[in-house]
């Protein structure tokens, strides 16, 4: 199982503005996962993995918590991402 975290530079200032996946969804590398926004930025976070989503720990309007897993997935990492960290858990 993989755990997905958001990189630190995003968590310090952003709130969840949209959620595009649910538990049970299959995702491919490049698919939109969720979006974040701050006063100066809006960004869509994309998958760098493929597999099946197990759990989504995101609520629209909530602030991101540094170091927290926001999604768990059964799958494989396909490429490096500047926005998310994917770890085996």
Secondary structure, 3 states (H helix, E strand, C coil): CEEEEECHHHHCCCEEEEECCCCCCEECCCCEEEEEECCCCEEEEECCEEEEEEEECCCCCCECCCCCCCEEEEEEECCCCCCEEEEEC
